[in-house]
């Protein structure tokens, strides 16, 4: 067992976990933060996306001990206008992917603000990349939504960044 | 999309999801999030073999593990040992044999999920392997084939026989296949069973139909129904996969045995074995027409592989047969639809339910016929389109608006997207493209679908609603209680909107769904807005009538309610339906039919086999728009699942074994795969339905698949008679247009 500390949603949490426990299971089963979802447990669906020091990661492919002394934000700790715009534009139906979608979108906006290009960015020299629908789709393509609310998700993010 | 901001958000407005805030803050409790102190974790041991005798089961090594509280086999099932939606033929736990890979054999309860998993793996099962029956046509038609099911290998054979003219000037014949699609909801099967002091069990579960779960669980536990109480937990998508039981009986057995709450959560791989799938289909169609493209006859043989157990296969066969020619007028029909038993994974309900498979075939045939007659795909469909008054293949007369020809004209007149760009980023495959786009071809295709709404063939299909008006904090307040499962479709809004509209009261609370109110039927067959919506409307009307009487003397609503709440419960039934004649297939088997038409525009790299869906356009008649925002979501979502079936989704089964039970190998559309949509939504009311509405969730799933397949054919010149269309099917075929 490993004794680690982690800042989760602003609070210092002490965790006594086996080294093989994923960050996702640590959050859900040790800390009771069930807002982060397990969809595939192998990094394919994005439902478990959380923010580590502001960067989006899939928590099912992260070990809790890797993130000792780091700052983790789960959906329970997110306060973003995106949450309202996801509701207003029906950016979900069942909602199971939504925690991950929103954490991913928050992380994506941080990446964009830092000037990070995506695979569809045309001019790699510019720091002023316009977040078009194509950019949003490309940058959100790691998060599956089986209800197919993708067009609502694009609309929600477009509104959320205005 | 406009978003209503007025006070009373009734029928027709985009009332936002009352559960939306919980879902965007992570507070909404899905079935996998449930937790009780002292609970144990259940795990299921499943058969690795598609067909085998079980000669022995040694649970000793599992029981000996620290932390294990119980290990159960079929001998521990307290009551009836079989369950099922239509035939009770599925063992709760395998008895002496297994008939599909993944069949549950034993259960474990332990104090940690990994302990439970390891203990399940420690159970020693002595299997004696048998040859698996995996070819559905051999199963159905070869008398020498081993019997998978004691009743024979045919679940149901439903013929349709009309007319006697089966010759025509123009004849097109082809065989089609549809792969096995998975519902692939993101929230795997899960739930919590809590033993109760009265010897019963309280079950919190994600399901589509609480009461049919109760009807199946209670006998297997040897308990009266009132001792098996179900409450709907948060549902992470359904799409048909939660119509059958998964962990309900298993968790309850473990709870009753250990006296402790039991949580079972399937992982993704187990989920692929934990629910039924869409029936794969083999279909042979022959269409005969006059030289000017008027249908003379349709002959079809449809074989749907139901896998090892019955599930809802009989009803799926009924849909494939009754809707097997599509929404077209044709006087001579000869259909044989079969459902088979094999040792492949069990198949049952998935969005579109039997109508999807036939739709791919008959729409592909209409395109072939158009080509043979020198007509456009739109024109041949218009010439043969049903309309109000048309007689379907079953003899059922379409007695409500069915403006298919007009829908097709409107669809064809919608603007087309601009020409494809040679920018690498816009090509099929995106920046992973290794060419300069020289092999990319544009294609356009059309698809038409007709889906029965609500349960058919004489099923007693109803829903129950309890509506109560009372004063809370001095203000009138409505409580709406039904057992209908909110699975993401937005019924929770529709119920609230109906209550607001009927009672004129803005403060509405939707009580959590459970079995303390009468059955609502299933959240399937696109039926809940219709049937549960109808029940809520009827209960509201009854409440309103009583309130009106109480207020006859001029009293205010608040004064009347000060004397106590007013509550009414109503059941609602749609018009009765009738069984199909077992020989001729004739009968008014459906209560409502809904139409959707799609146009797909694709870019195909004919050398690499990559497809990019550029745009999807749809026209759907929904009778009455209940909630514009949620309706658009249903059409987008249904279309996306049809896109998945057209281009990527298939459970690959070889020798009865699933090769790809994961999201890295079973592909579902991403946000990059799903293009923008153009929608036109029509409101031609069905006078028999509440508010004139038509069920809307399934029709788009039908028509988007053949539209996309047709567009890929249009781009490549290939026949492509099987979905999903794989890159190999295009790249290795050598395109007629290439070079």
Interface residues (C-beta under 8 A of the other chain):
Chain A: X28 X32 X33 X34 X35 X36 X37 X38 X39 X40 X41 X42 X44 X45 X47 X74 X75 X76 X78 X83 X84 X86 X87 X88 X89 X90 X92 X93 X94 X95 X96 X97 X98 X99 X102 X119 X120 X122 X133 X134 X137 X138 X140 X141 X143 X144 X145 X146 X147 X148 X149 X150 X151 X152 X153 X154 X155
Chain B: X1 X3 X16 X17 X19 X20 X21 X23 X24 X25 X26 X27 X28 X29 X30 X32 X33 X35 X183 X184 X185 X186 X187 X188 X234 X235 X236 X237 X238 X239 X265 X267 X268 X423 X425 X430 X431 X487 X488 X489 X490 X629 X630 X632 X633 X636 X637 X638 X639 X640 X641 X662 X663 X664 X668 X669 X670 X671 X672 X674 X676 X677
